[in-house]
């Protein structure tokens, strides 16, 4: 699943797969930090999807990876 997400990010952001993976990992890390601070909201996950150019269908992926 991660590879298809990286492909989608790469296409939507017009960047390399390596850059897309870096962006994805950065968003996941940010969400993990919010979770550790007990400040994670559903809207934060939706915002992560939107900032990466992903549909909201990928919210589950982020939930599973944080």
C-alpha positions in Angstrom: 0.0 0.0 0.0 2.8 2.4 0.8 4.2 2.2 -2.7 0.9 3.1 -4.3 0.6 6.1 -1.9 4.1 7.2 -2.8 3.2 7.0 -6.5 0.1 9.1 -5.9 2.0 11.7 -3.9 4.7 11.8 -6.6 2.1 12.4 -9.3 0.1 15.0 -7.4 3.2 16.9 -6.2 5.2 16.4 -9.4 8.1 15.2 -7.5 10.4 12.2 -7.4 9.4 9.0 -5.6 12.2 9.6 -3.1 10.9 13.1 -2.4 7.3 11.7 -2.1 8.5 9.1 0.4 10.2 11.8 2.4 7.0 13.9 2.5 5.0 10.9 3.5 7.4 10.0 6.3 7.4 13.6 7.5 3.6 13.7 7.8 3.5 10.4 9.6 6.2 11.6 12.0 4.3 14.8 12.6 1.1 12.9 13.4 3.0 10.6 15.8 4.4 13.6 17.6 0.8 15.0 18.0 -0.3 11.6 19.3 2.5 11.5 21.8 1.4 14.9 23.0 -2.2 13.6 23.2 -3.1 16.4 20.8 -4.0 14.4 17.7 -7.3 15.2 16.1 -9.0 13.5 13.1 -8.7 16.8 11.3 -4.9 16.6 11.5 -5.0 13.3 9.6 -7.3 14.8 7.0 -5.0 17.8 6.7 -2.0 15.4 6.2 -3.9 13.7 3.3 -4.8 17.0 1.7 -1.2 18.4 2.0 0.1 15.3 0.2 -2.6 15.5 -2.5 -4.3 12.4 -1.4 -8.0 11.7 -1.2 -9.5 11.2 2.3 -9.7 7.5 1.5 -6.2 7.3 2.8 -7.0 8.3 6.4 -7.1 4.6 7.4 -3.5 4.3 6.2 -2.3 7.1 8.4 -4.3 5.8 11.4 -2.6 2.4 11.0 0.8 3.9 10.8 0.7 6.2 13.7 
